[in-house]
Amino acid sequence: MDHARPDKHLTARALNRATLARQLLLRRAPLDVAEGVRAITAVQSQSAPSPYLALWNRLADFDPADLDTAFTSHRIVKATLMRITLHAVHAEDYPLLHRAMQPTLRGARLGDARFTGEGLTPQMADDVAGHLGELLAEPRTGEQVAADLAHPQLWWALRHYAPIVHTPTGGPWSFGARPAYVASPHPSSSADPDEAAQHLVRRYLQSFGPARVHDVAQYALIQVTRARRVVETMTDELIGRQGPDGVELLDVEGAPLPEEDTPAPPRLLPMWDSVLLAYSDRSRIIPPEYRGHVIRRNGDTLPAVLVDGQVAGVWRAVDGAVEVTTFHPLSEADWAGIEQEAVALADFVADRDPVVYGRYRNWWAKLPAEQVRVFGE
């Protein structure tokens, strides 16, 4: 790869601004929902409200009904992909992303004792996978599919690695607590998984770069050796940049690199927002002393408040309002920006789910609270 010129050396703050720009967090973009999802590659979706709140933070004039429609038409699909976690991705990205993730998805399930301990084999699962078009021609619950199979653990494996997508079941955020599935209307690519992973690397850098190989591996949950092998096949298109302390970073041509003094407005991110989880070194967005406050030991990633591009606290919905808790004192100018976002957020969730993420309130008793303010009452 070409090494960065001295004027391309990037400070930690410049990397932060690059991430915010590529994640549409410096200013809300005038894109429709499908193009918005494509711009940021994928939206973590293990919690049904999160894609809606993620796009509310990123898109100008975002209408949640547009996302409802995109999910129903499968223009945006929800499936198990990176980090063996549910993500919403653009339909055109799904085939290659799904194929790229096959070694991880298959290995995590077909090598698990919960599968092998039942006397099952990968071939048995693959044989069933060949009939998914018939089994899931119409939306069905997992219980319904499992009842049709010789062993329920076959479905447990298949629903994670086979070309299956979630289909809307109603409720305030399209997907309820009881999922329904359908065979993907967008078949997985037939490319070699490492060839497909080139697309994953390219899209990751467009949306999260500049970054290291270890960051790519963390984002996708693939082996570092595999990520490095894939990157080595892309030397003609990837460029190198030098980050803090001389760390070599990967990037793609043409992606935004704002000046480090570019203003970053406050944002109130959803639970499990991808920007908090996309790096091996999460200090780009989360100050190290706050990481344990936001990313809990069980993996719950709390709704975070960004101030000047970094996590400064968390938020929760309370009694038709939004409560913001910060981990350090903020200026009144910062609070004014937060108030504008919080009032708008309270209004956004009011008609659909005014106590959004209410089941996670237990974490607040365990958080430090330097300042707490409530908005939108």
N, C-alpha and C positions, 0 to 999 in steps of 0.2 A: 504494500500500500504506500501511497505517497505520504510522506511525513508532513505534518503541519508546519507552515512557515511561522517565524516568531510572532507575526501579528495575528496568528490564529491560535496562539496559546490561550487556553480558556481558564478563567478563575472559577472557583466554586459558585460564585454568584452568577457568572455568565452561563454556567451549566444549568443552574436553576431557571434562568430566564429562557433558555433554549427549550427546556422541558415544558414550561408554562405556555410558551408560544405554540409548540407542536401539539399540546393537549388542549388548545383553545381556551386557556385559562388567563390569558392576558386581556382578552376582550372577547365578548360573545360574537360568534361568527354567523353571518347571514346564510346558513346552509339548511337544507332540509334534513330530516332526521337520518335518512339513509346515508347521505353524504357526510353528515356529522359523525356517524359511527365509523364510516370508512376513514375519515381523517384521523381518528384517534385509534384505529385498528380494531379495538375490542373494548367492550364495556363489561366489567365484572357484574354478574347477574345472579349470584347465589341467593340474594335477597331481592324479591320482586320489585320493590320501589327503587332500587339503586340505579338502574338504567335511566329511569325518568329524572331522578335528581341529578345524575351525572350530566345529562343533556341539558337540563335546566340551567346548570352552571356554565354551559359552554356555547349554547346556541341562542341567537337573538330571536325573540318572539316565539320561543318554543311552545308548541301546543301538544300536550300529552296525548290528545286524541290522534295525532299524526303517528305517534309511536305505537299506539294501539293498532292502527291500521297496518303499519309496517310489519308488526309481529303477525297479524292475522294473515297477511298476504305472503308471509315468509320472505319479504324483501330484506328484512333483518331476521336472522335466525338465532335462537337461543339453544346452545348445545354445550356439552362437556368438551372443553378444549384445553387451553393453557392452564398449567398448574392443577390439572385434573379437576377443574372448577368450571361452573357454568359461566359462559360469556355470551354476550350478544355481539354478533359480527355481521357485516354486510354479506349478502348472499353470494356475491362474486368472490369474496375472500374465503368463504367457508371451505370449498373443496380442497384448496392447497393447505390451509391451516389444519384442517382435519387430518389430511394425509401426513403432514409434517409431525403431528403429535402422536401418530400411531405407535411408535416404539414405546413411548411413555405410557399411553393409555392402555395398551395391551399388556405391557409388563406389569403395571400396577394392579391389574385385575386377574389376568390369567396365571400370574405367578404367586398370587396371594393364597395363603393357607385356607382362607374361607372358600376358595374355589378348588384348589388341588386336594384339600382334605376331604372333599366329598367324592373323590374318585373321578372328577371331571378332567377333561383334557382340552387344550386349545382347539384341537380339531373338532371336538364336539360343539364348541361355541361357534366356530367358523361355519360349521354345517348349518346351524340354526340361522346364523347371520345371512346366509344365502337365501333365506325365505322371509326376510324382514319385509320385503315389498308386499307380501301377502298378509303377514301378521299385523303390519302397521299401515295398511293402505288407508285406513281411517283412524282418527285419534282414539287412543285407548289408554286406560290407566295402567300403571305398572302391575297392579294386582291382577288385572284381566289378562295381560300378556303372560305373566308368570304362571297363571293357572293353566294356560295352554301348553306349557313346556313340561318336559319330563322331569326337570329339576329347577326349582326357583333360583338357584345360584347361577344358572345360565343367564337368566335375565339380569341379575345383579352385575354380571360381567359385561353383557352386551350393551346395556344402557349407558355404559361409560365409554366404550371404544367403538361401537358400531356407528354407521351413519344414521343416527337418530336425532331428531330435534324435538324440543318441547313445543307444544301447541297451546295457544291461549285457552284458559278455562274460565275467564271472567274475573270478577272482583275488581278492586280499585286499581290494580296495577297489572292487569292482563293475566297474571299467573297466580293461582291460589296455592294453598298448602298441599293440595293433592294433585301432583303433576299428571298431565296427559302427554302422550308421545305419538309421533308419527314418523314414518320413514322419511328421511330427508328428501325434499324435492330437488335438492342440489347434490348430485352424487359426489362422493369423495373422489379426489383425483387419483388417477392410476399411475402417477409419477412415482419414482423412487422416493422414499421418505426424506432422504437427505437433499434430493433435488427440490422437493416441496419445501424443505426447511429454508432454502434460499429465500423463498417468498416471505417466510416468517421473519427471518433476519432483516430483510429489506423493509418490511412493514414496521417492524419494531423500531428500527433506527429512524424511519420517517416520523414516527409518532413519539419516540422517547429518547432518541439520541441527542448528542453523541454519548456513547456508552462503551463499556468494556464487554468482552466475551462473557465474563462472569455474570454480567447484568442480563445478557440475552438468556443465559442458562437459567438464571433465577426467575425471570419473567415467565418463561415457558415451562419450567421444571423439566429441563432436559440435561443430560450429562454435559459437563464442561468440555470433556474431550470431544463429544459429538458437536457441540456448538463451535468449537475451534476448528474441527474438520470441515464443517460447512463454510465457515468464514474463509478458510484457506482456498476454497473453490471460487471465491467471489473477489479475488484481489483486483481484477480489472475494473470493478465498479465501485468498490468501497474505498474510502479515503481515510487517512489517519489524521487525528488531531491530538494535540498535547494538552492534557488537562492539568489540574493542580498536582504539584509535586512531581511533574514530569510523567504522569500516568498516560499511557497511550490509549486513545479512544478511537472507536470506529464511528464512521458517519457515512451519509450519502450526500451526493451533490444536490444543492438547491434547497435543502431544508433550512428553516429559519434559524438564525443565530443572532438574536437581538443583543444590543449593547447591555452591559450588566447594570446600568443605571435606569433601564426601562422600568417605568412604574408598574407595579403588580397590585391590582385591586384586591380587596378581601373576597374570599370565596368560602362557601359553606358546603363542603363536599359530602357525598353520601357515604354510607358504610361501605367498606371494601373498595373504595375508589382505586382504580388501577394505578394512578399516579403515586399512591402510597406504597405500592407493592411491586413496582416494576424494576427495582434495582437491588443488587446485592448490597451496595452501600446506600442505605436509605437516607443518609444525612443530606442528600441533595434537596429533599423536601422536609424531612423530619429531623429536627435537632436531636442528637443522640440522647440527650437527657430526657426527651419526651417520648422516645420510641415505645417504651414499655407502657406508657399511659394510653397511647393510641392503639397499638397492636398488642392485644392481650395474649396471655400464654396459650389460650385455647384457639387462637387464630382470629377471634373477633376483632375487626378493625373498625374503630368507632368513627362516627361522623365528625370530620375534622374541620377546623377553622383555619384558613390560610390568611396570614397577614404578612405583607411584603414577600409573598411567595413561599413562606415557611409555615409549618404547623405551629400555631400559637395556643390552641385549645381545642375544645370540642363543643358540639351543640346537640340539643335534643328538643323535641316537640313537647310542650306542656300546656294543657288547657287552652288550646287554640292559639298558642303563642310559640315563640322559639326562645329557648334559654341558651345563652352562650357562656361557657366557662373557660377562662383563660388560665394558662399556667404561669404567666408573668404579667406585670402591669402593662397596660396599653395607653397610648395617648388618646386624648379626646378626639383627635382627627381620625385615628384608627377606629375608635368606637363609632364615629359617625358613619364611616363606610360600612362597618359591620351591621349597624342598625338598618341601613338601606337594604342590604341583602337579606337580613333576617325578617324584616317586615314583608318583603316580597316572597320569601320562602314560606312564611306562615300562611300567606294568602294562597300560594301555589298548592300546598297540601290540604288546605281546608276542605275542599269539596271531595277529595278522594280518601284521605287518611290523616285526619288532624293529629293523631297520636302515632305517626309513623315511627317505626323502630321501638315502639313502647316496650316490647318484650326484653330489650337490652338495658333497661333502666338500672338494673342491679349494679352496673359498673360505676355509676356516678358516685356511689358511697365510698368507692376506693380510689377516687381521683383527688389530686391536689386542686385547690380552687383559690387562685390568687384574686381573681375578680369574676363576679357573676352578674349578668344583666339579662333581663327578659324584655323581648320586643314583640309587638304585634298584638297585645292584649286588647 
